[in-house]
């Protein structure tokens, strides 16, 4: 089992992976359609996007949580 203290990092890892995969797939489909090299293009695009998304989500998520807390009447 993964220790609970690593939950925020794991959340960022999973969220950024899924988000970057979906956005990469939609972008490639819109630009070039679903053709033979789709899988290779998706993998290349996704790896690049995830490399940017994971550190971004890791840094931005705590800030977003604080902003949401303030907007909904939290501390």
C-alpha positions in Angstrom: 0.0 0.0 0.0 1.1 3.6 -0.6 1.4 5.7 2.5 -1.4 8.3 3.0 1.0 11.2 3.2 1.8 10.6 -0.5 -1.9 10.9 -1.5 -1.6 14.5 -2.9 1.3 13.5 -5.1 -0.5 10.4 -6.3 -3.6 12.4 -7.0 -1.5 14.9 -9.1 0.2 12.0 -10.9 -3.1 10.3 -11.8 -5.0 13.5 -12.6 -2.3 14.9 -14.8 -1.8 11.6 -16.6 -5.5 11.3 -17.5 -6.0 14.9 -18.3 -3.0 15.1 -20.6 -4.0 11.8 -22.3 -7.5 13.0 -23.0 -6.4 16.4 -24.3 -3.6 15.0 -26.4 -6.0 12.5 -28.0 -8.7 15.1 -28.7 -6.1 17.4 -30.2 -4.6 14.8 -32.5 -8.0 13.6 -33.6 -9.0 17.2 -34.5 -5.8 17.9 -36.4 -5.1 14.6 -38.2 -8.0 12.3 -37.6 -7.9 8.7 -36.6 -5.4 7.2 -39.0 -2.7 4.5 -38.8 0.0 6.6 -37.0 -2.6 7.8 -34.4 -1.2 5.6 -31.6 2.4 6.6 -32.1 1.5 10.3 -32.4 -0.7 10.0 -29.3 2.1 8.4 -27.3 4.7 11.0 -28.3 2.3 13.8 -27.6 1.1 12.4 -24.3 4.6 11.8 -22.9 5.5 15.4 -23.6 2.2 16.8 -22.2 2.5 14.7 -19.1 6.0 15.9 -18.5 4.5 19.4 -18.3 1.2 18.6 -16.7 2.5 16.6 -13.7 4.7 19.3 -12.2 2.1 21.9 -13.1 -0.7 20.1 -11.3 1.6 19.4 -8.3 2.3 23.1 -7.9 -1.1 24.5 -8.9 -3.5 22.1 -7.1 -2.8 23.4 -3.5 -3.3 26.9 -4.7 -6.6 26.0 -6.4 -7.7 24.2 -3.2 -7.1 27.4 -1.2 -8.9 29.5 -3.7 -11.9 27.2 -3.6 -11.9 27.2 0.2 -12.0 31.0 0.2 -14.8 31.1 -2.5 -17.0 28.7 -0.6 -16.6 30.4 2.7 -13.8 28.4 4.2 -10.8 29.7 6.2 
